[in-house]
Amino acid sequence: MFGARPLLRAAASELCGFRGPVSTQVLIKRPASTWTQDVDEIARESGQSRLSGRIHILGVGNIGTFVAHSLASRPSPPPITLLMHNPEVYQTFQKRKQTLAINSLGLDDNKTGFDVNVFSDGTWRSVPYVNTKEEQIECLVVSVKAPATVSALESVRHRLTPKSTVLFIQNGMGIIDAVNERVFPDPGQRPHYMLGIISHGLAQRSGRFHVTHTGVGTTILGPVPSQNSGRSSSLDKASDWAPSTKYLLRTLTLTPPLVAVAEPPSSIMLYQLEKLAMNSVINPLTALMDCRNGELLYNYSFTRVMRLLLLEISNVICSLPELQGIPGVESRFSPERLRWMVTQLASKTAKNHSSMLQDIRANRTTEIEFLNGYIVRKGEELGIKCVVNYTMKHLVLAKQRESRRQESSMIPIDIPDEPRDSKL
């Protein structure tokens, strides 16, 4: 796996705008550029003003912590700002001495030096409070849970411009549609979008800002074609990308811990759909049955439900208009291959609890609307009935509501004694 890394980096470098054929870059030893050299080179190529090079990260959960920590691990780390949605989160960060920790093979690797913005009273403030002016955001990595994306982006909407780039690294699909509808309804004011699909094994260790790296995976990145009438809809060539998109993609693909690979827009959706199919089976089943991922593999009834889910998912994916004409789609998304992928993932993560089960246990909103809910919505658009996915979606929603009801019923209520009738 690591032996192929130079080729992946070279290919990513070419996609991100570096000159010269891939073979030349592999054979000629070239010193790694610093982030300042990258922004200078991109400014020269684009003829536009120089970027600040700062990367903001919205959502410092497992994925956000891993991305920020990985960027800080570079020999020349770019300036990184962590966006925290309330002062309590920052207080927890202070108690951890403003440190992000990744545990691998039993050893903690701690990183510091992060700037912080805290959202309080409707305003973002830098910490310490040396400057209340809210700077514009050029590169934003969004790693909050899918249901929280719209409200999270609404808080930074005024800091984003049409020249900004927003990278979504989340589970589920249909998130960008919701963002366009509710946060950026005017196409001319929308930032550029990128999608990220991460397969690293990540688990929260002991509270916030401390994550265990349970397994090395990859990070697949790609730009999303713009729906703006004034922009190019084809992004297969790096020359069509915005400077902020080039910089963010170049920086992430050259950050070793991420094992990041750049893919064209025509490929990124296929990877996203594969992950959607796997999550739409493992997440809801484990959440409903309150079991580990591996327990799905040794129960005949589970496997029957899996097959029914995947038959519907395969039918919807293979019928999507945007996939028509792409060679090999029907075999890539056949029920048999999807079942094999689900089995492999469940086996690889056998001892893990799915993120949806963790959300149910913590009484958080699940991502079911962006998993099975997405399949149901697309099925309705295509005239395909997805009865099993519809049932699964509402069973998870019911369990989510029941879990919250049970928690609220456990809250002690101080009921005053009834006043006694003085005549008695």
DAKA-V607271 format. One record per residue. PSI is psi in radians with two decimals (none if undefined). BURIAL is 1 if it has 9 or more other ideal C-beta (glycine too) atoms within 8 Angstrom, else 0. Layout:
PSI/BURIAL + PSI/BURIAL
This chain:
-0.84/0 + -0.35/0 + -0.45/0 + -0.04/0 + -0.75/1 + -0.68/0 + -0.73/1 + -0.74/1 + -0.70/1 + -0.74/1 + -0.74/1 + -0.67/1 + -0.71/1 + -0.70/1 + -0.59/1 + 0.04/1 + -0.01/1 + 2.58/0 + 2.77/0 + 2.63/0 + 2.74/0 + -0.78/1 + -0.66/0 + -0.71/0 + -0.56/1 + -0.68/1 + -0.61/0 + 2.19/0 + 2.04/0 + 2.24/0 + 2.50/0 + 2.38/0 + 2.69/0 + 2.90/0 + -0.54/1 + -0.67/0 + -0.64/0 + -0.81/1 + -0.59/1 + -0.77/1 + -0.72/1 + -0.65/1 + -0.71/1 + -0.74/0 + -0.72/1 + -0.38/0 + 0.23/0 + 3.04/0 + 2.69/0 + 2.35/0 + 2.74/1 + -0.42/0 + -0.03/1 + 2.43/1 + 2.15/1 + 2.47/1 + 2.07/1 + 1.89/1 + 1.69/1 + 0.98/1 + -2.58/1 + -0.86/1 + -0.81/1 + -0.70/1 + -0.75/1 + -0.75/1 + -0.83/1 + -0.76/1 + -0.72/1 + -0.76/1 + -0.69/1 + -0.28/1 + -0.17/1 + 2.63/1 + -0.61/0 + 1.41/0 + 2.41/1 + 2.87/1 + 2.31/1 + 2.27/1 + 2.18/1 + 2.20/1 + 2.01/1 + 2.30/1 + -0.13/0 + 2.78/1 + -0.49/0 + -0.66/0 + -0.71/1 + -0.65/1 + -0.68/0 + -0.69/1 + -0.68/1 + -0.72/0 + -0.49/0 + 0.29/1 + 0.63/0 + 0.81/0 + 2.41/1 + 2.33/1 + 2.33/1 + 2.16/1 + 2.15/1 + 2.23/0 + 0.59/0 + -0.01/0 + 2.38/0 + 2.35/0 + 1.95/1 + 2.41/0 + 2.44/1 + -3.01/1 + 0.29/0 + 2.45/1 + 2.72/0 + 2.39/1 + 2.32/1 + 2.34/1 + 2.02/1 + 2.29/0 + 0.69/0 + 0.18/0 + 2.47/0 + 2.25/1 + 2.38/1 + 2.60/1 + 2.24/0 + 2.81/0 + 1.25/0 + -0.33/0 + 2.05/0 + -0.07/0 + 2.27/0 + 1.93/0 + 2.68/0 + 2.65/0 + 2.11/1 + -0.79/1 + 2.08/1 + 2.20/1 + 2.06/1 + 2.02/1 + 0.39/1 + 2.90/1 + 2.57/1 + -0.78/1 + -0.37/1 + 0.00/1 + -0.82/1 + -0.88/1 + -0.62/0 + -0.75/1 + -0.52/1 + -0.55/1 + -0.36/1 + 0.14/1 + -0.72/1 + -0.21/0 + -0.07/1 + 2.54/1 + 2.97/0 + -0.22/1 + -0.15/1 + 2.83/1 + 2.28/1 + 2.14/1 + 2.14/1 + 2.04/1 + 1.60/1 + 2.91/1 + 2.67/1 + 3.00/1 + 2.81/0 + 0.06/1 + -0.77/1 + -0.63/1 + -0.75/0 + -0.68/1 + -0.77/1 + -0.67/1 + -0.68/0 + -0.40/0 + -0.76/1 + 1.18/1 + -0.42/0 + 1.94/0 + -0.55/1 + -0.29/0 + 0.04/0 + 2.47/1 + 3.05/1 + 2.58/1 + 2.57/1 + 2.69/1 + 2.53/1 + 2.41/1 + 2.05/1 + 2.32/1 + 0.18/0 + 2.52/1 + 2.07/1 + 2.34/1 + 2.39/1 + 2.38/1 + -1.20/1 + 1.44/0 + -2.99/0 + 2.71/1 + 0.28/1 + 1.92/1 + 2.46/1 + 2.25/1 + 1.67/1 + -0.31/0 + 2.39/0 + 2.26/0 + -2.57/1 + 2.91/1 + 1.98/1 + 2.21/1 + 2.58/1 + 2.59/1 + 2.70/1 + 2.26/1 + 2.39/0 + 2.51/1 + 0.06/0 + 2.38/1 + -0.47/0 + 0.05/0 + 2.77/0 + 2.37/0 + -0.15/0 + 2.13/0 + 0.39/1 + -0.35/0 + 2.43/0 + -0.44/1 + -0.31/0 + -0.11/0 + 2.62/1 + 2.66/0 + -0.71/1 + -0.58/1 + -0.79/1 + -0.80/1 + -0.82/1 + -0.74/1 + -0.72/1 + -0.76/1 + -0.78/1 + -0.68/1 + -0.34/1 + 0.39/1 + 1.78/1 + -0.80/0 + -0.44/0 + -0.40/1 + 0.98/1 + 2.46/1 + 2.34/1 + 2.37/1 + 2.58/1 + 2.81/1 + -0.55/1 + -0.36/0 + -0.52/1 + -0.62/1 + -0.58/1 + -0.75/1 + -0.68/1 + -0.70/1 + -0.61/1 + -0.79/1 + -0.65/1 + -0.79/1 + -0.78/1 + -0.78/1 + -0.53/1 + -0.19/1 + -0.95/1 + -0.81/1 + -0.95/1 + -0.65/1 + -0.78/1 + -0.59/1 + -0.72/1 + -0.67/1 + -0.05/0 + 0.95/0 + 2.91/0 + 2.81/1 + -0.75/1 + -0.38/1 + -0.26/1 + -0.34/1 + -0.25/1 + 0.54/0 + 2.06/0 + -0.71/0 + -0.65/0 + -0.79/1 + -0.57/1 + -0.76/0 + -0.71/1 + -0.83/1 + -0.76/1 + -0.73/1 + -0.81/1 + -0.51/1 + -0.78/1 + -0.78/1 + -0.78/1 + -0.75/1 + -0.76/1 + -0.84/1 + -0.79/1 + -0.27/1 + -0.06/0 + 2.26/1 + -0.62/0 + -0.21/0 + -0.10/1 + 2.34/0 + -0.16/0 + 2.15/0 + 2.43/0 + 0.14/0 + -0.76/1 + -0.65/0 + -0.63/0 + -0.62/1 + 0.50/1 + 2.66/1 + -0.63/1 + -0.80/0 + -0.71/1 + -0.68/1 + -0.70/1 + -0.72/0 + -0.73/1 + -0.76/1 + -0.74/1 + -0.76/0 + -0.76/1 + -0.63/1 + -0.73/1 + -0.59/0 + 0.59/1 + -0.63/1 + -0.02/0 + 2.68/1 + 2.30/0 + 2.76/1 + -0.57/0 + -0.68/1 + -0.70/1 + -0.66/1 + -0.76/1 + -0.80/1 + -0.56/0 + 0.11/0 + 0.64/0 + 2.74/0 + 2.28/0 + 3.00/1 + 0.34/1 + -0.59/1 + -0.41/1 + 0.07/1 + -1.65/1 + -0.57/1 + -0.66/1 + -0.76/1 + -0.75/1 + -0.79/1 + -0.78/1 + -0.64/1 + -0.72/1 + -0.71/0 + -0.59/0 + -0.02/1 + 0.47/0 + 2.15/1 + 2.21/0 + 1.24/1 + -0.73/0 + -0.75/1 + -0.64/1 + -0.78/1 + -0.77/0 + -0.76/1 + -0.83/1 + -0.47/0 + -0.72/1 + -0.76/1 + -0.69/1 + -0.74/0 + -0.65/1 + -0.82/1 + -0.69/0 + -0.68/0 + -0.72/1 + -0.66/1 + -0.74/0 + -0.68/0 + -0.76/1 + -0.56/0 + -0.29/0 + -0.13/0 + 2.14/0 + 2.36/0 + 2.22/0 + 1.79/0 + 2.09/0 + 2.65/0 + 2.51/0 + 2.39/0 + 2.35/0 + 2.50/0 + 2.15/0 + -0.32/0 + -0.32/0 + none/0
